[in-house]
Amino acid sequence: MKERLILFCMLLLCGIGVSRAQSGNAKDFDQKEEAIVQKLQQAVNEKNYKEAEKNGKALITLFKEQDENTQKKYSWLIQSYYYNLACFQSLLKKKGEAIKNLELAYDNGFQDYNHMMNDTDLDNLRSDKRFKTVLAKVKEVGDYLDILQKAPGYTHNERPDTLPRFEYINPNNKYLVEVRQYFKLDSVAGAGDELSKIKNILTYIHNTIKHDGNHESPAGSNIIKWAEACKGGARGLHCGGLAHVLKDCYLSMGFKARHISGLPQKYIGECHSINVVYSNTLDKWIWIDPTNNAWVMDENGIMLSVQEVRERLRDGRPVILNEEANWNNQQKITKEYYLDSYMAKNLYSIKADDVLLCPSDPNAENFFQAKYVVNDDTWFWQSPYQE
């Protein structure tokens, strides 16, 4: 439950494209919700689960009091409210109420099977047939690794002459020169080899701008202005904002880089943005995640691409998360959560610019309405130097 509580307090940790900077009713909801969440968090820290239950119910009441538009905008929150309430009630040995609220969490979109399986707060419920029924329903839609493993394959038949080329700004572009100077990236990158420079820039941005899912990115696309807005930790950026910042930093240093969005089979209000950087040393795009200061390796310590991580998750070969992976230098990120569950969910389809790569699955959603939908991973991940 602790992780789940953190998840909804931080917009499910890594949500992109979700605005919390609102006016009117939505702003009023934000302020009231934040006040209740603070009380709830304090109660949890003190293990005062009766008080936590009270505040959990208050969040649900607050949500139900909102107008239709506000409820629709924040529809993904209610599942976490019900889930957390079920955890508190389980700890208070209120089995019937806890299971009822787990059912309501599922009815409102809760799908995190891995979390539900491993959440010790629910141990008081596990022998109950009603709990097992809810768990089976969640597994069907939320066993993300199983869903990814059963996904159809790609189809290698794209015609490149019918599709746009991915384009990368020249590092001599005036804006990118300013980015390079502002962030002092030559010094940050260091004098080591290519991969060490990529890692150094990643860690610098991770440590300089915190992840903050509670706000949309500042206006415009100038990352210098974004960094200024985040100075002193007054605010941060959601995962999409961090990926945009890191992409421009890499481009300013002459690396080819993309901001990509990893998407689930069925969009449930949350996905995750990371970067890919083309390594000439490894001759492939490598996985780089500024939210979590993360990269992924094989059993020999070789950095992997998104394409390789996805296939290894599908066929069971090992994937290793770097030891440095963390969230805001506050919480260590584990391979079991990050890769086997969270990113297994968010690797069903992958979007870069206006192109969505998805398996040959007619049920895969184009939630963000990409202009081009392709099923050819070879084309999507082609070298940026390919003619």
N, C-alpha and C positions, 0 to 999 in steps of 0.2 A: 504493500500500500504506500510506503514512503516514496518509492519511485513514481508511482501513479500520481500521488499528490504533487510531487515536483513537476510532473509532466503537465498537469492542467494549469498549475500556477505559471508555468513558463510557456504557455501555448503549445503544449505537447512537445516541448523541448526544441523542436526544429521546424515548426510550421512556417511556410512561406506564403506571401501574398495575403496575410491576414492583418487587417487594419485594426489597431486598438486606439488609434488617435482619432476620436470621433467627436461629434457635437450632438447636442440635444439629448434624446433619450438614451442613445448608446453611450454617450459620455457619462451620463448619470449612472447607468448600469455599471460601467467600468469602475467608477469611484466607490460605489456601494459594494461591489463584488470584492474589490481590493481590501476594503476594511474588514469584511467577513473572513476573507482568506487569511489575513494576518492573525485574526483571533483563532482561526482553525489551526493554523500552523503552530501557534504557541501552545494550543491545547495538545496537539500531537507531540510536540517536543517534551511536554510535561507528562505525557502518557495519560492525560485526562480525557479518556475516550468518551465519557458521558458529555463533556463540554464539546468535544469534537463532533459528536453526533448532533448536538444542538445546532452548531454552526453549519454542519453539512446540510441539515434540513433547511436552514435559513437561506443557503445558496439556491436550493431548489425552489423555495418559495419566491425568492427574488427573481429568478429566471421566469417563473410562471406569471409574474406580475407584469412582465414586459409586453410591449405591443408586438404585433405579428412580425414587423420588419426587424426589430431587434432580436427576437427569438430566432428568426431565420438566419440572421447574420452570425449569431453565436450558437447555432444549433449543435455544433460539435462539442460544446462544453458540457451539455447536460449529461452525456454518457459518463463523464468523469465524476460529476457530482453524485450520480447514483452509485457508481462503483465505489467511491470513497466512503459514502454513507454505509454501504454494505460491509466494508472492511471494519468500520467502527462498531457496527452492530454485531459482527462476528466476534470481535474482541470482547464485546459486552455479553456474549453468549445469547444474543437475540436471534436465533437461527431463522425463524420464520420471516421476520422483517428483513434480515440480511439477504436471504435468498430472493425475496420479492424484489428488493432493490437491484440485485444482480440481474434479474429478469428485465427490469426496466432499463438498466444500463445496456443490455443486449438489444432491447427493442429500440433504443435510441442511437444505436450504431457502434456500441462497444465491440471490438473484435480482437483485442490483444490476448490471444490464447496463451502465448508463452508466458506473459506476465501473470495471467490468472493461474496457470499451472504451478508457478513458483512462488506465489505470494503467500507467505506464511501467515498473514493475517486471516486468511480464509481456511486455515487448517481445521478450525472447529466445525466447518461445514462439509468437509470432503466425503464423509461417509453417508451423507444424506442423499437419497435418490433424486430429490428435486435439484440439488446442486449438480449432480452428475448429468442431469438432463440439460441444464443451462450450459454446462461446460461442453457438452457434445455439440450444442448449437453454435457456440463460439468457435470451436475447433473447425467446424465446416467452413466458416468464412474467415477465420483469423489464424489458422496455422500457416503462417506466411511462407515458411520454408517449404512446406508440403505443396502449397499452391504454386510457388515458383518452380519446384521440381517437376510438377505435372503440367506446366505451361507448354504450349506447342513450341516448336523450334522456329528459327528464322527461315526466310526464303531468300536465297541469293540470286535474285533475278532483276535487281533494279537497273534501270537504264540511266547512267549518269548524265546523259545529254538532256534528260527531261527534268533534272533536279538542279537546284542552285548549288553553287560551291560555298563552303564555309569560308568566310573572309576574316583576316586578322590584321589589325591596325599596325602600321609600320612603327617601330619604336622611336623613329625620328619625328613622329607627329608631335606638334607643339604641346598638346595636352599631355601626352605620355612622357615627354621630357620633363614637364613640370611635376608629374607624378613621381618619376624617378628621383628628382631632386628633393621633393617635399618629404618623402619617406626615407631618404638617404639609403636607397636600396643597394647601391654599390657596396657600401659599408656593411649593410645588413647581410647581403648575400655571401660576403667573404671571398677568400681567394682559393677555396677548395674546388672540387670537381663539380660537374653539372648537377648531380643528384643532391649534393650537400647544399648547393645554392638554392635549389628548389625547396628543400626542407627548411632552410634557414628563413627564407622569405615567408613560408607558411607559418612557422612558429612565431615570427615577429608580428604578423597581422593578428594571429590568434591571441597573442598577449597584449596587443595594443588596443584592439576594439573588441569589447565583450559581446557575446551573443545575448540578444535581447529580443525575445519573441513578442514582447508587448507593444511594439511600435512598428509602423511601417517605415520604410526608408525615407530619408529627407527628400525634398523635391529635387528634380533633375537627376543627372547621372554622373556628376563630377565627384569623384571619390575624395578629393582633397576637402571639399566642403563637407562631405559626410564625416570624414575623420575629425574635422574641426568641431562638428556638432557633438561628436562622441568624446571629446577631450575630457579628461578627468573622471571618466566613468559615469558622467551624468546620464547617459543613455548608451545603448548599443545598437546593433543591427540584427535583424533576423537572418536566417541562414542564407536566404537569397541575396541579401545585402552584403553579407560577408563574402559570398562567392563572387559577387560583382567587383568588390574592392580587390580581392586577390587576383582575379582575372586581369584587371588593368595593371596591377603591379607586375605580374609576370610578363604581360605584353610589353610593358615599358622597358623590361630587361632583355627583350629579344626572344623570349620564349613564346611558342604558340600555345595558347590556352583557351579553354572554353568554360563557361558557366553552364552546368547541366542540372536539370531537375529530375530526380528519381521519383517515379510515380507508382502507386499500387494498381492492381487490376481494377479495383473499384475505388474511386476517390471518396474518402471519408472525412474530408476537412483538413487533411494534413499530408504533407509529403516532405521531401528533403532536397536541398540544393548543395552541391559540392562543385569542385573544379576537376578538370582533367588538364594535364600539362604534357606536351609532347616531349619525350626524352629522346634525344639523338643517341645517347649512350645505349639505351635499351631498344630503340627503334619502335616505340609504341607510346600511346597515351597512358599516363599513370594517374591513379586515384589519389586525390588530394582533398581533404575536408577541413576547411578553416574553422567551422563550428567546433569541431572536436580535436583539432590538431592531429588529424589521423591520416595514415596511409596504410596500405595492406600489402602483405608479402606472402610469398610461397614458402615451402618448407626449407628452402635454401637461403632465405632472406632477400630474395629478389623482389623488388617492388612490382606490384601487379596493376594491370589496367582494370577499368570497370568491366569490360568485356570478360576478362579472365576471372575476376572475382565472381561475377554472375554465373559463369559456367562451372566454377569449382563448387559454389553453393548448390548448384543443380545436381552435380554428379558425386558430391561427397569428398572431393579432394581437399586437403588442408588449406586453410586461409589463416594468416597470422596478423593480428593487429599490433601496431607498434606500441611499445611500453609507454610512450609519452602521451598517448591519446587521453584527453580529458575534456570536461566541459567547464569553461571559464576558470580553469585552475582551481576548481572547487570539488569536482567529482570525477573519479577515474572512470573511463569508459571501458567496458569489457567486451571481448569478442562475442560472448554468448548473447549479450543484449544487442550490441550494435550491428553485428553482421548476421547472426543466425535468426534474429527476429526483426529488428527495426529496418535494416537495409534489405533483408530478404523481402520485406513488404514493398520497399521503395525501389526495387530493381526490376519490377515487372515490365514497365515501359520507361523510356528515357527521352527527355526532351532537351534539345539544344537549339537556341534561336527559334526559328519557325518550323523546325523539323522534329517529328515524334517518331522514335524507333520503338516498335512494339513487336512481340511475337505474332505469328500468323494466327491470331485469335480474333474472331469477329466480335467477341464480347469485350475486348480491351477498350477502355474509355479514352476518348480524346478530350479530357475535361477542359484543358486550357486552349482548346480549339487551334491546335497547330495547323499551319497552312498546308504542310506536307506530312503525310503519314507513310512511313517506309517500314518494310519488314526485313531489310537487308543490313545486317550488322557489319558486314565487310565494307559496304559503301559508307555507312555512318562513321565508322572508326578508321577510315582510310588516312594515310599519312597526309599532313598538310602540305607536304612537298611533292605530292603525287601530281603528275601532269594530267 
